[in-house]
Amino acid sequence: MTTSEPLRRAIGDRYLTYALSTIMHRALPDARDGLKPVHRRILYAMRELKLSPTGGFRKSAKISGDVMGNYHPHGDSAIYDAMARLAQDFNVRYPLVDGQGNFGNIDGDNPAASRYTEARLTAIAEKLMEGLTENAVDYRPNYDGTLEEPVVMPAAFPHLLANGSSGIAVGMATNIPPHNLHELIDACQAMIKDPAVGDDALVGLIPGPDFPTGGVIVEPRGNIMDAYRTGRGSFRLRAKWEVEDLGRGQWQIVVTEIPYQVQKSKLIEKLAELIQTKKIPIFGDVRDESAEDLRMVIEPKTRTVDPDMLMGMLFKSSDLEIRFSLNMNTLIDGRTPKVCSLKEVLRAFLDHRRDVLQRRSRHRMDKIDHRLEVLEGFITAFLNLDRVIDIIRYDADPKRALMAQDWSLTPPRAMSEKDYVPPVPGKGTLTEVQTDAILNMRLRSLRKLEEMELIAERDALLVERAGLVDLLADERLQWKQIGADLREVQKTFGKTWAQGARRTMFAEAGEVEEVPYEAMIEREPITVICSKMGWIRAMKGHVSLDTEAKFKDGDEGRFLFHAETTDRIILVGSNGRFYTILGANLPGGRGMGEPVRLMVDLPNEAEIVDLKIHQAGVKLLVASSEGDGFICPSDEVVAQTRAGKQVQSLRGDAKTVVVKPVTGDHIAVVGENRKVLVFALDELPEMAKGKGVRLQKYKDGGMSDVTTFTLAEGLSWKDPAGRTRTQSELDEWRAKRATAGRMAPRGFPRDNKFN
């Protein structure tokens, strides 16, 4: 009989199981050793393969195969990628794997295939596993129960903070930056000395992360303090740079360190894009001159540029400055996920070290007790050597006979040396362990010197055992020993080590003033030419507006005006969108120019209504073919992106047809039906964007043109001969907005345009 359960409960239970598995066995590191299961298994498998730092290398394929077959039943590529990352000195502050071959680079290139690379453990990785043979940690069966693997590594240093970690689980994530090991051990010593030490004191010893790629942290100290206190925050990290003098007033900027986890090739591509799009006009060129060391050269457009201003703008526009988030979400005791403070992470490590010390001490005591038992048997045998030899030589069952003998009744053999006093023999019988040791003794060990060495070894072990008993009974001695062990690690891998000095420096972020885009451009006169088909170019200088320009076959000129490179050119599309083009970004005057649609996202079906220089503080009259319009401040039409800014909302087949600066106090509208309407300007609303209000009412057709004028001066237009005509008496055409109007005055142009 089959049982059923609701789908909701079944899915919920299974997803919860998956979530817990992801959190505990994949994504989050253990606070005690700072490792995820895959990294722990890689290191343990390499140890089992005896890949010591002083030994030979083995093929990475062999290592990943052993890890997959024995401990980690997942994809070999995932295992190899994890191992390769442990060997990358630009990703890991203290590499745990010593790689030979192509293990990738800071440009973002992937490592070579596992069959081409070789690896072994580093010296600092051995410190993570020191004590595995001394019962320092628990073991558990591997996935198929044929082998055992450590639950956690003994970890002789706070690896979680030293190398950092990142991972995404279900419903939670972790992101811990690497730190300097010397500083971490200083903080641990402070916590051993005073368990109640404050966060301020710890941050004084650990001022911030220490990234393998260096860089400069510009985060305020208060923010760093809050991040370490709460376990959440972020750090502003900048590239390290300097100005290199080239002589004769020339200079260039050399970047020697880039932010952590930023790919150099991608960064250079982004900088090249900034040059191509001219988003930073004072930015001239970028080159990659890196060899063994990173060297990225940034050239200014002109030597008059301020280096600090140029770098400030590059920091804002590229990954030369990043924000590295801190989320110290980790597994406490390997079971409970928790966002920990800096002090809590260090406390978890120190508590683990104390547990490891106690377990190793007990293991050593057991070994000493066993050895002392054997030594007592050896000494008894030496003191009764003739009797022991007789039993072994003549007795049919020497083991039984040796164990049955009461050695306390047997006098010791005589010694000829005057200066040697034999110890008092032990009382009672021999144990099985002692008997087996005696029977397995080699004949060469029966010399006189060996007897003295046994007694000396026994006495030394008794002293060591007494010390271990005192250690296990006194918490103060335990912390003293932990401190001594940490000092030994610090002496080997601290700041005096070749890779131990701090790489990431600290500085205050100088606030870069917001520089207007136009202020970065050299001001020069230009003449803007745009054809009817939308090909635009800018000729240097103010050429005569009567000069004939060349255009493509079937094309002709439409817009021609003087401007400057610092001017913003406003392009009005019939789709109601306004686009902004900087004069400095216009193509040169040689040739026919470029299609304006390559510079802005003007749809192919939209037409160019107008092209003009942006004038700040001016009000614009915007009107559509449907006869709707409004007044818009010119500052509201400036767009920041090539997609433009939607100013007039349109429906159906309506198009924006008129954009004119507002002058005077009245508005005149003419429709395609040649009816003219004049009304006061104050009847039209002022707004930043929208459809607008009805200007004139039509039965058929739409609006043809609209203009603003001063009523006292009359309404003017040009006749076919180019002469200006003015209609002073306008009472016949004056009415309220949105009315039909009256037929145009005599002599009004046939194209229904005011000018």
C-alpha positions in Angstrom: 0.0 0.0 0.0 1.5 3.4 -1.0 1.2 6.5 1.1 0.8 10.0 -0.3 1.5 13.4 1.0 0.6 16.9 -0.1 2.7 18.3 -2.9 3.4 21.5 -1.0 4.8 19.6 2.0 6.8 17.2 -0.2 8.4 20.1 -2.2 9.0 22.1 1.0 10.7 19.2 2.8 12.9 18.4 -0.2 13.8 22.0 -0.9 14.7 22.5 2.8 17.0 19.5 2.6 18.7 21.0 -0.5 19.0 24.4 1.1 20.6 23.0 4.2 23.0 20.9 2.1 24.0 23.9 0.1 24.5 26.1 3.2 26.5 23.5 5.2 28.3 21.5 2.6 29.0 23.8 -0.3 28.7 27.6 0.0 29.6 28.7 3.5 33.1 28.3 5.1 33.7 26.9 8.5 34.7 29.6 11.0 37.3 27.3 12.5 39.5 26.6 9.5 38.0 29.0 7.0 37.6 26.2 4.4 34.7 24.9 2.4 34.3 21.1 2.0 35.8 21.1 -1.5 38.9 23.0 -0.4 39.3 20.8 2.7 39.1 17.7 0.6 41.6 19.0 -2.0 44.2 19.7 0.7 43.6 16.4 2.5 43.9 14.4 -0.8 47.1 16.2 -1.7 48.4 15.4 1.8 47.5 11.8 1.3 49.4 11.9 -2.0 52.4 13.2 0.0 52.7 16.3 -2.0 54.8 18.2 0.5 56.3 21.6 -0.2 59.8 20.1 -0.5 58.7 17.1 -2.6 57.8 16.7 -6.2 54.9 17.9 -8.2 52.0 15.7 -9.4 49.7 16.2 -12.3 46.6 18.2 -11.5 44.5 15.6 -13.2 45.7 13.0 -10.8 44.9 15.3 -7.8 41.4 16.2 -9.0 40.8 12.5 -9.9 41.7 11.4 -6.4 39.6 14.1 -4.8 36.6 13.2 -6.9 37.0 9.4 -6.5 37.7 9.4 -2.8 36.1 12.4 -1.1 34.2 14.8 -3.4 31.7 13.1 -5.8 31.2 16.2 -8.0 32.5 17.4 -11.4 36.3 17.2 -12.0 36.2 20.6 -13.6 34.7 22.2 -10.5 37.3 20.5 -8.3 40.2 21.6 -10.6 38.9 25.2 -10.8 38.8 25.3 -7.0 42.3 23.9 -6.7 43.6 26.3 -9.4 42.2 29.3 -7.5 44.1 28.2 -4.4 47.3 28.5 -6.5 46.5 32.0 -7.9 48.5 34.6 -6.0 46.3 37.4 -7.4 43.2 35.7 -6.0 44.4 34.2 -2.8 46.5 36.2 -0.3 48.3 33.2 1.0 48.2 30.5 -1.7 47.7 27.0 -0.4 48.7 25.2 -3.6 52.0 25.6 -5.4 51.2 25.4 -9.1 53.6 24.6 -11.9 52.3 25.5 -15.4 49.6 27.9 -16.6 47.3 28.6 -13.7 45.6 31.7 -15.2 46.5 35.3 -14.8 45.1 38.7 -13.7 43.9 39.4 -17.2 41.2 36.8 -16.7 42.7 34.0 -18.8 41.7 30.5 -17.6 44.2 27.9 -16.3 45.4 25.3 -18.7 43.8 21.9 -18.7 44.5 19.7 -15.7 46.6 17.3 -17.8 49.1 20.1 -18.5 49.6 21.5 -15.0 51.2 20.1 -11.8 50.8 21.0 -8.2 51.9 20.4 -4.6 51.1 21.9 -1.2 52.7 25.1 0.1 54.3 25.4 3.5 51.5 27.5 4.9 49.0 24.9 3.8 50.8 22.3 5.9 50.2 24.6 8.9 46.5 24.2 8.3 46.8 20.4 8.6 49.4 20.2 11.4 48.1 17.7 13.9 45.9 15.5 11.7 47.9 12.4 12.8 47.6 13.4 16.5 43.8 13.1 16.8 43.5 16.9 16.7 40.1 16.8 14.9 37.2 14.3 14.3 37.0 12.2 11.2 33.9 11.0 9.4 33.3 8.4 6.7 33.6 9.6 3.1 30.6 9.5 0.7 30.8 5.7 0.1 32.1 4.7 3.6 35.3 3.2 2.3 37.6 6.0 3.7 37.6 8.7 6.3 38.1 12.4 5.9 38.6 15.2 8.5 35.5 17.1 9.6 37.6 20.3 10.0 41.3 21.1 9.7 43.4 21.9 12.9 44.3 25.3 11.3 47.3 26.8 13.0 46.3 30.3 12.0 43.0 32.2 11.4 42.6 31.1 7.7 39.1 32.4 7.3 40.2 36.0 7.6 43.7 35.5 6.2 42.5 34.3 2.8 38.8 35.3 2.9 35.9 33.5 1.3 32.9 34.1 -0.9 29.9 32.0 -1.7 26.2 32.0 -2.5 23.9 29.6 -0.7 20.1 29.4 -0.5 18.7 32.5 1.1 22.1 33.7 2.3 25.6 34.5 1.0 29.1 35.3 2.3 31.8 37.6 1.2 34.9 37.9 3.4 38.0 39.8 2.2 41.5 38.6 2.8 43.6 40.1 5.7 47.2 40.3 6.7 48.3 37.3 8.8 50.7 39.2 11.0 48.0 41.6 12.0 45.5 38.8 12.6 47.9 37.0 15.0 48.5 40.3 16.8 44.7 40.5 17.3 44.6 36.9 18.5 47.3 37.6 21.0 45.4 40.6 22.3 42.3 38.4 22.7 44.3 35.8 24.6 45.7 38.5 26.9 42.3 40.1 27.4 39.2 38.1 26.3 37.1 41.2 26.8 39.1 43.4 24.4 37.0 45.9 22.5 36.3 46.1 18.8 38.1 49.4 18.7 41.3 47.8 19.9 41.0 44.9 17.4 40.4 47.3 14.5 43.5 49.2 15.7 45.5 46.0 15.2 43.6 45.0 12.0 43.0 48.3 10.2 41.3 46.7 7.2 41.6 44.0 4.5 44.9 43.2 2.8 44.1 42.2 -0.8 46.6 40.1 -2.8 46.6 42.7 -5.6 47.3 45.6 -3.3 45.4 48.8 -4.0 44.4 51.6 -1.7 41.5 51.6 0.7 39.8 55.0 0.9 36.9 54.0 3.2 36.6 56.3 6.3 37.7 54.6 9.5 34.3 54.9 11.1 32.7 52.9 8.4 35.4 50.2 8.7 34.8 50.1 12.4 31.0 49.6 11.9 31.6 46.9 9.3 33.8 44.9 11.6 31.5 45.4 14.5 28.4 44.2 12.7 29.9 41.8 10.1 28.3 43.8 7.3 29.6 46.7 5.3 31.8 47.6 2.3 35.2 49.1 1.5 36.1 51.5 -1.3 39.1 50.2 -3.0 41.1 52.2 -5.6 44.0 51.4 -7.9 47.4 52.6 -6.9 48.9 55.2 -9.3 51.7 57.7 -9.6 52.6 60.5 -12.0 55.6 59.7 -14.2 57.5 62.8 -15.5 58.5 62.5 -19.1 60.4 65.8 -19.3 59.6 69.0 -21.2 56.4 69.4 -19.3 55.0 66.0 -20.5 53.7 63.4 -18.0 51.7 60.3 -17.8 50.0 58.3 -15.1 51.2 54.8 -14.3 48.9 52.4 -12.5 50.8 49.7 -10.6 48.0 48.0 -8.6 44.4 47.5 -9.5 41.5 46.6 -7.3 40.9 43.0 -6.1 39.1 40.6 -8.5 39.1 43.2 -11.4 40.3 41.6 -14.6 43.0 43.8 -16.2 41.9 43.1 -19.7 38.3 44.0 -19.0 39.5 47.2 -17.2 41.5 48.3 -20.2 38.6 47.6 -22.5 36.4 49.8 -20.4 38.9 52.6 -20.4 39.2 52.3 -24.2 35.5 52.6 -24.4 35.6 55.8 -22.4 38.1 57.2 -24.9 36.0 56.1 -27.9 32.7 57.5 -26.5 34.5 60.7 -25.4 32.8 60.6 -22.0 36.0 62.0 -20.4 37.4 64.4 -23.0 40.6 65.0 -20.9 41.4 61.3 -21.1 43.8 60.7 -24.1 45.0 57.1 -24.2 45.6 53.9 -22.2 48.3 51.3 -22.8 49.2 48.0 -21.1 52.9 47.7 -20.5 52.7 44.9 -18.0 55.4 42.3 -17.8 56.1 40.5 -14.5 54.7 43.5 -12.6 51.5 45.3 -13.5 52.1 48.6 -15.4 49.1 50.3 -17.0 49.9 53.7 -18.6 47.2 56.5 -18.8 47.9 59.5 -21.0 46.0 62.8 -20.7 44.6 64.7 -23.7 46.8 67.7 -22.9 49.6 68.3 -20.4 47.5 71.1 -18.8 45.1 68.5 -17.3 45.2 68.1 -13.5 46.2 64.4 -12.8 44.0 64.3 -9.7 41.0 65.5 -11.6 41.6 63.0 -14.4 42.0 60.0 -12.0 39.0 61.2 -10.0 36.8 61.0 -13.1 38.3 57.6 -14.0 37.5 56.3 -10.5 33.9 57.3 -11.0 33.6 55.9 -14.5 35.5 52.6 -14.3 36.6 49.7 -12.1 39.8 51.6 -11.1 37.6 52.1 -8.0 35.3 49.4 -6.7 33.2 48.7 -3.6 34.1 45.4 -2.0 31.2 44.3 0.2 31.8 42.6 3.6 29.3 39.9 4.7 30.9 37.7 7.4 28.3 34.9 7.2 30.0 31.7 8.3 29.4 28.4 10.0 29.9 28.4 13.7 31.1 24.9 14.9 30.4 23.7 11.4 26.7 23.7 11.9 25.1 27.1 12.6 25.3 29.9 9.9 25.7 33.3 11.5 26.8 36.8 10.4 29.7 37.3 12.8 31.7 40.3 13.9 35.5 40.4 13.7 35.8 39.5 17.3 33.3 36.5 17.0 35.3 35.1 14.1 38.6 35.3 16.0 36.9 33.8 19.1 35.7 30.8 17.0 39.2 30.2 15.8 40.8 30.5 19.2 38.3 28.2 20.8 39.0 25.7 18.0 42.7 26.0 18.7 42.2 25.3 22.4 40.2 22.2 21.5 42.9 21.1 19.1 45.6 21.7 21.8 43.7 19.6 24.3 43.1 16.7 21.9 46.7 16.7 20.7 47.9 16.8 24.4 45.7 13.8 25.3 46.9 12.0 22.2 50.5 12.7 23.2 49.8 11.5 26.7 48.4 8.2 25.4 51.5 7.8 23.2 53.8 8.5 26.2 51.9 6.1 28.4 52.3 3.4 25.8 56.0 4.1 25.4 56.5 4.2 29.2 54.9 0.8 29.5 57.2 -0.5 26.8 60.3 1.2 28.4 59.5 -0.3 31.8 59.4 -3.8 30.1 62.7 -3.1 28.4 64.3 -1.9 31.6 63.0 -5.0 33.5 64.5 -7.2 30.7 67.9 -5.5 30.9 68.0 -5.9 34.7 67.1 -9.6 34.4 68.8 -10.2 31.1 70.2 -13.7 31.8 66.8 -15.0 33.0 65.0 -13.5 30.0 67.5 -15.1 27.6 67.1 -18.5 29.3 63.3 -18.3 29.0 63.4 -17.3 25.4 66.0 -19.9 24.6 64.6 -23.0 26.4 60.9 -22.4 27.2 58.4 -23.8 24.7 56.1 -20.8 25.1 58.4 -17.9 26.0 55.6 -15.3 25.9 53.5 -17.1 28.5 56.5 -17.8 30.6 57.7 -14.2 30.5 54.2 -13.0 31.5 53.9 -15.6 34.3 57.3 -14.7 35.8 57.3 -12.5 39.0 60.2 -10.2 38.1 60.0 -8.4 41.5 61.6 -11.6 43.1 64.4 -11.8 40.6 67.5 -9.9 41.5 69.1 -7.7 39.0 72.2 -8.8 37.2 75.6 -7.5 38.4 77.1 -4.5 36.7 80.9 -4.1 36.2 81.0 -0.4 35.6 81.7 1.6 38.8 80.0 4.7 37.6 76.7 3.2 36.6 74.0 2.5 39.1 71.1 0.4 37.7 67.6 1.5 38.6 65.4 -0.4 41.0 63.5 -3.0 39.0 59.7 -2.8 38.7 57.6 -5.1 40.8 55.1 -7.6 39.4 54.7 -9.2 36.0 55.1 -8.0 32.5 52.1 -7.0 30.4 51.3 -8.4 27.0 52.5 -5.1 25.4 55.8 -5.3 27.3 56.2 -9.0 26.5 55.7 -8.5 22.8 58.2 -5.6 22.8 60.8 -7.8 24.5 60.3 -10.7 22.1 60.6 -8.3 19.1 63.7 -6.7 20.5 66.8 -7.0 18.2 70.0 -8.6 19.6 72.0 -5.5 18.8 69.8 -3.6 21.4 71.3 -5.7 24.2 74.4 -3.6 24.4 75.1 -1.7 27.7 74.6 1.8 26.2 71.1 1.0 25.1 70.1 0.4 28.7 71.3 3.8 29.7 69.4 5.4 26.8 66.2 3.7 27.8 66.4 5.0 31.3 67.2 8.5 30.0 64.2 8.3 27.6 61.9 7.1 30.4 62.9 10.0 32.6 62.4 12.6 29.8 59.0 11.1 29.0 58.0 11.3 32.6 58.9 15.0 32.7 57.0 15.6 29.5 54.0 13.7 30.8 54.0 15.8 34.0 54.0 18.9 31.8 51.0 17.7 29.8 49.1 16.9 32.9 49.7 20.4 34.2 48.7 21.8 30.8 45.4 20.0 30.6 44.6 21.0 34.2 45.3 24.7 33.8 43.5 26.9 31.3 46.0 29.7 31.7 48.8 27.4 30.5 46.7 26.3 27.6 46.3 29.9 26.3 50.0 30.5 26.9 50.8 27.5 24.7 48.4 28.7 22.0 50.0 32.1 22.1 53.5 30.6 21.7 52.2 28.5 18.7 50.8 31.6 17.1 54.1 33.5 17.6 55.9 30.6 15.9 53.5 30.9 12.9 53.9 34.7 12.9 57.7 34.4 12.9 57.6 32.1 9.9 54.8 33.7 7.8 54.6 37.2 9.3 55.7 40.6 7.9 59.3 39.5 7.7 58.4 36.7 5.2 58.7 37.6 1.5 55.0 37.5 1.0 54.0 38.6 4.5 54.2 42.4 4.3 51.0 44.4 3.9 50.1 45.1 0.3 46.9 47.2 0.6 47.5 50.7 1.9 45.1 53.3 3.3 44.4 56.9 2.2 41.7 59.5 2.5 39.5 59.9 -0.6 40.0 63.4 -1.8 36.6 64.6 -2.9 36.7 65.3 -6.7 34.6 68.3 -7.5 31.9 67.7 -10.1 33.4 69.2 -13.2 31.0 70.2 -15.9 31.6 68.2 -19.1 32.0 71.3 -21.1 34.8 72.5 -18.8 37.0 69.6 -19.8 36.8 70.5 -23.5 39.0 73.0 -25.2 36.8 75.7 -26.5 37.0 76.1 -30.3 34.7 77.5 -32.9 33.0 75.1 -35.3 30.4 75.3 -38.1 27.7 72.6 -37.8 26.4 71.1 -41.1 23.5 68.6 -41.2 21.9 67.3 -44.4 18.3 66.6 -45.1 19.0 62.8 -44.8 20.7 63.3 -41.4 24.4 63.3 -42.2 26.1 65.6 -39.7 29.6 67.1 -39.5 31.5 70.0 -37.9 33.9 72.1 -39.8 36.7 73.9 -37.8 36.2 77.6 -37.4 33.3 79.8 -38.3 33.1 79.5 -42.1 30.7 81.7 -44.0 27.2 80.4 -43.9 27.0 81.1 -47.7 29.7 78.5 -48.4 28.5 75.7 -50.5 29.0 72.3 -48.8 29.2 68.9 -50.6 26.5 66.3 -49.9 25.9 62.7 -51.1 23.9 62.2 -54.3 20.3 62.9 -53.7 20.9 64.7 -50.5 21.0 68.4 -49.7 21.8 70.8 -46.8 19.2 71.5 -44.2 20.9 72.9 -41.0 23.9 75.2 -41.1 25.0 77.3 -38.1 28.0 78.5 -36.1 28.7 76.9 -32.7 31.6 76.0 -30.4 33.0 72.6 -29.2 31.6 73.3 -25.7 28.1 73.8 -27.0 25.4 71.2 -26.5 23.5 70.6 -29.7 19.8 69.8 -29.2 18.2 67.5 -31.9 14.4 67.3 -31.9 12.8 64.2 -33.3 9.3 63.9 -34.6 8.7 61.2 -32.0 8.7 63.8 -29.3 12.2 62.9 -28.0 15.0 65.4 -27.5 18.6 64.3 -28.0 21.8 66.0 -26.9 25.1 66.0 -28.9 28.2 67.7 -27.6 29.9 69.9 -30.2 33.2 68.3 -29.5 31.8 64.9 -30.3 30.6 65.8 -33.8 32.6 64.1 -36.7 35.2 66.3 -38.5 34.4 68.4 -41.5 36.3 66.1 -44.0 34.1 64.0 -46.1 30.3 63.9 -45.7 30.3 63.3 -42.0 28.4 60.5 -40.2 24.7 59.6 -39.9 23.3 61.3 -36.8 21.4 58.1 -36.0 24.8 56.5 -35.2 25.3 59.1 -32.5 21.8 59.1 -30.9 19.1 56.5 -30.8 16.8 58.2 -33.3 14.4 55.6 -34.8 14.5 55.3 -38.6 10.8 56.2 -38.9 11.3 59.5 -36.9 12.3 62.7 -38.7 14.6 65.5 -37.6 12.3 68.4 -36.6 15.0 70.8 -35.5 18.7 71.1 -34.7 19.8 74.0 -32.5 22.3 75.1 -29.9 21.0 74.7 -26.3 20.5 78.0 -24.6 20.1 77.9 -20.8 17.2 79.7 -19.3 15.2 79.9 -22.5 11.6 78.7 -22.8 10.5 76.6 -25.7 7.2 76.3 -27.4 6.6 72.6 -28.2 3.7 71.6 -30.5 2.5 68.5 -32.3 0.7 67.9 -35.6 -2.5 67.3 -33.7 -2.5 70.9 -32.5 -1.4 70.1 -28.9 1.4 72.1 -27.3 2.9 73.5 -24.1 5.8 75.7 -23.0 8.9 73.8 -21.8 12.0 75.2 -20.0 15.1 74.6 -22.2 17.0 73.1 -19.3 14.4 70.3 -19.1 15.1 69.0 -22.6 18.8 68.2 -22.1 19.4 64.4 -22.3 22.2 62.6 -20.6 22.2 59.5 -22.7 22.1 58.7 -26.4 18.5 57.4 -25.9 17.3 60.9 -25.5 14.6 62.3 -23.3 10.9 62.0 -24.0 9.5 65.6 -23.8 6.2 65.4 -25.7 3.9 62.5 -25.4 2.2 61.5 -28.7 -0.7 59.3 -29.6 -1.5 57.5 -32.9 0.0 59.2 -35.9 0.8 62.5 -34.2 4.2 64.0 -34.6 6.1 66.8 -33.0 6.4 69.4 -35.7 7.4 72.7 -34.0 9.9 73.6 -31.3 10.6 77.4 -31.1 11.9 79.8 -28.5 9.2 81.8 -26.8 9.2 85.6 -27.5 6.4 88.1 -27.0 3.0 87.8 -25.3 0.8 86.1 -27.8 0.6 82.9 -29.9 -0.5 82.5 -33.5 -1.5 79.1 -34.8 -2.3 78.1 -38.4 -3.8 74.9 -39.5 -3.6 72.9 -42.7 -7.0 74.4 -43.4 -5.4 77.9 -43.5 -7.3 79.1 -40.6 -5.4 81.3 -38.1 -6.0 81.6 -34.4 -4.3 84.2 -32.1 -4.6 84.0 -28.3 -2.7 85.1 -25.2 0.5 83.3 -24.2 -0.6 82.9 -20.6 -3.3 80.5 -21.7 -0.6 77.9 -22.4 0.8 75.9 -19.5 4.5 75.5 -18.7 5.5 71.9 -18.0 8.7 69.7 -18.2 7.0 67.0 -20.3 3.6 65.8 -21.4 1.1 65.9 -24.2 0.2 69.6 -23.8 -3.2 71.3 -24.3 -5.2 71.9 -27.4 -4.0 75.0 -29.3 -6.5 75.0 -32.2 -9.5 73.0 -33.1 -9.7 71.2 -36.5 -12.4 69.3 -38.3 -10.0 67.9 -40.9 -6.3 67.9 -41.1 -3.9 69.1 -38.4 -1.7 72.0 -37.3 0.7 73.5 -39.9 2.7 76.1 -37.9 2.8 78.0 -34.7 4.7 81.1 -33.5 4.9 83.6 -30.7 5.0 87.4 -31.1 4.3 90.7 -29.4 0.8 91.8 -30.0 1.7 95.5 -30.1 4.2 94.9 -32.9 1.8 92.8 -35.0 2.0 89.4 -36.6 4.7 89.1 -39.3 5.4 86.5 -42.1 7.4 86.4 -45.3 5.7 86.5 -48.7 6.9 84.4 -51.7 9.3 87.2 -52.7 11.0 87.1 -49.3 9.6 90.4 -48.1 8.4 90.7 -44.5 4.7 91.6 -44.1 3.0 92.6 -40.9 -0.6 92.4 -39.9 -1.3 94.9 -37.2 -5.0 94.6 -36.8 -5.6 91.1 -35.4 -8.9 91.4 -33.6 -10.6 89.3 -36.3 -8.3 86.3 -35.5 -8.1 86.8 -31.7 -10.1 84.2 -29.7 -9.8 81.8 -26.9 -7.4 78.9 -27.1 -8.7 75.7 -28.7 -11.1 77.5 -31.0 -11.2 77.0 -34.8 -9.9 80.5 -35.9 -10.5 82.4 -39.1 -9.2 82.2 -42.6 -5.6 83.6 -43.0 -5.1 87.3 -43.9 -4.6 88.3 -47.5 -1.1 87.6 -48.7 -0.4 84.8 -46.2 2.1 82.2 -47.6 0.7 79.3 -49.5 2.9 76.8 -47.4 1.1 77.9 -44.3 4.3 78.9 -42.5 5.0 82.0 -40.6 8.6 82.2 -41.6 
